[in-house]
Amino acid sequence: MRQDAQRSRERVLAAAREVYAELGVEAPLDVIARRAGVGNATLYRRFPDRSSLIEEVFRDGLTATAELGESARAAEDPMAGLTGYLEHVFAGLAVDRGVTDLMTTRLAGVPALQRLHAHNAETIGILLARCRERGLVREDVSVEDVLFGLAALGRAVPAAEAALPGSWRRFLALFVDGLRASAGREGGGLPGAPYDGPRLTDALAALHVAPRSPGPRRTPPRASRD
């Protein structure tokens, strides 16, 4: 790659990181091109579609999260491993809306993200099983229950961070406390059936439905004087 082509590619990646952090991964590609100071054609030559750009922008962060998951699995105290892992993930959600989109939905066409989602589900499953063996978590919660609960709470993290920096930790602690065995004994069983794979897939898809544009504001008609 020529030096000028390499520089334009690096500008596109830097701009994409900024824009995704501010607006999420559905930000228009022309916004990224303008911020990078390149034309749309240049951006598409480097990254033919949105998925390829997202893959490149977030690859290192996704790899780091998977590595942290491996460390959490090896923790002597599985509850501490689970809590520490979730705190790391949610700290990323608090500062980057792009990370929020990636970690709380099932965006298609990004292999590194698909691998991380599978690894994340496996990590949560392993840690819950270890906690359950020690009587630390309630018996009536499924891995899919936890994954959807975390996704739903994760979608709210940017709003919590904007209202009061760091307040997401309070709500994550409430969620984790609800998993503890003591919560099951004191509050009784959970209502309804636990989530399974198909229910989780459907719920995550519905969670990420983009809100409709409100459209142009209309001036209400004046009351007739007749």
N, C-alpha and C positions, 0 to 999 in steps of 0.2 A: 504494500500500500504506500502510495506517495505520501510525503510529509504533510502536504496541504490536505490530502484526503484524511489522513490520520487525525489532524487537528480538528477538522470539521466533525469527525466522528466523536471525538472527545467532547467537543462543545455540545453536541446533541445529547450525549449521555449525561453531562453535567446539568444541562437544562431540564432534561427529563426527570432527573432526581429531584430537582427543586419543584417542578410543576406537580409531579405525582405526590410529593410530600404535602403540598398546599391543597391540591384539588382532588386527589385520588387517581386511580389508574384509568378512569374513563375520561380524563382530561383530553380535549381535542389535540390531535397531533400537530395541527397548524399553530397552536399556542406554543408548543415545544419548539417547533421550527423557528418561530419568530424570536423566542427568547434566546435560542442558540445563534441567531443571526445567519441562518441558512434558509434556502428555499425549500419548499415542500418536496421538490424532486430530489434534492440532495438527501433529505431525511429518508425518503423511501428507497433510495439506492443503497443506503447503509442498512436500513431495517425495513424489509418489505411489508411488514404488518405490525400491528400493535403488540402482538404476543412476543415477537422476536425482540422488540425493544424492551418490554417488561422483563423478559428473561435475562437480558444483559444487565439491566439496571439493578436488579435485585438478587442476582445470583450469589454474590458473596454473603449478603445478609441471610439468605435462605440457608446457605451452607453453615454459617455460624450458628443459626438456630438449631439445626439438626445436630451439630456437635454438642451444643448445650443439652439437648435432649439425651444424648448418650451419657453425658456426665450425670444428669438427673437420675437416669436408670441405675447408675452405679452407687448412688448415695446410700450410706448406711441406714439413714432414717428415711423411709420412702415418703412420708408425709412432708418432711422438710425438702426432699428432692422435688416433689410435685409442686409445692408452694414456691420454691425458688425458680423453678422452670417457668411457671405461670407469671410470676412477677417480671421476669426478663422479657417474656413475650409481650405482656401488656405495657411495659415501659416503651417498647418500640411502637405500639399502637398510639401511645399518647403523643408522640412527636412527629408521626408520619402517617398521613391519611392513606398514602399508597400502601403502606404495610397493613393498615387496618383492612383495606379492601382485600389484600392477598390472604391474610390470615383468617378472615371471617367469611369468605365465600369460596366458591369452587369455579374459579376462572379457568376456562378451557384453553388449550393450546400452549401452555407454559409447562414443559416437562419438569423443570426444577421445582416448580410450585407443586405439581402433582406428587412428586416424590416426597416433598416436605409434608404435605397433608397426610400422606400414608404413614410417614415416620412419626408425625405428631400424634396421630391416632394410636399408633403402636406404643408410643411412649406413655400416653395417658393410660392405656390399657394395662401396661406392665406395672405402672406405679399404683394404679387402683387395686390390682390383684395383690400386690405386695402389702398394701395398706389393709386390704380386707383380711389377709392371712393373719395379720396382727390385731385384728379387731379395731382398726382405727377409723374405718369408714363404714357407712351404712350399707346394708345388704341389698336394698331395694333400688339401687341406682345403676343404670347401665352406662357403658362407655359412651354410647351415642347420646344419652341424656346429658352427660358432662360436656361433650363436644358441642352440642347445640347451645347449651347454657353459656358456655364460654364465648361462642360466636355471637350470641345475642348481646351479652354484656360487652364484648369487645367492640361492637358497633357503636356503643354509647361512650366509649372511652374518650374520643376527641372532644365530645361535648362536656364531659366531666372535667377534662383537663382545662378547657377554655373557661369554665365557670370558676374553678378553684384548682390551681396546679397541684397535682399529686393526689387529688381526691379520689381518683380511680382506685387507689390502693384500699380505701375504705370499702368500696363495693366489691372488690375482688376478695377481700377478707370475709365479707358477709357470705359470698358465694362458697368459699372454701369451708367456712364453718358449717354451712348447710350440708356438706358432704360427710361431716364427722359422724361417727357412730352414735355419739351422745345426742345429736339432733334427731336421729331416727328413733331412739328410745324415748325421748321426751315428747316429741311431736307426733308420734305414730307413723304409719306408713305413708308413702307418697300417693296422691290420688292418681287414678288413671293407669294406663299401661305404659311401660317403659318404651323409649324410642329404640328402634332397630335401624339397620342400614338404610332401607328404603324410606322410612319416615325421616331420617336425618337428611337424606338427599333432597327430599321434597321441601323440608323446612328451610334448609340453607338456600335453596333456589328462591323461595318466597321471601326470605329475609333480605335478599339483595335486589328486589324489584325497585327499579329507579322511580323516584317520585315524578309525577307528571308536572310539566311546566304549567304554572298558573295562567299563562297566556296574558294578553293585554288587559289592562284594567279598564273596565267600562264605567262611564259616568252614568249614574242612575237617572232615569228620565224625570224631568220636573213635573210636579203635580199640576194638573190643569186647573185653571181658575174659572172655567166655565161652570 
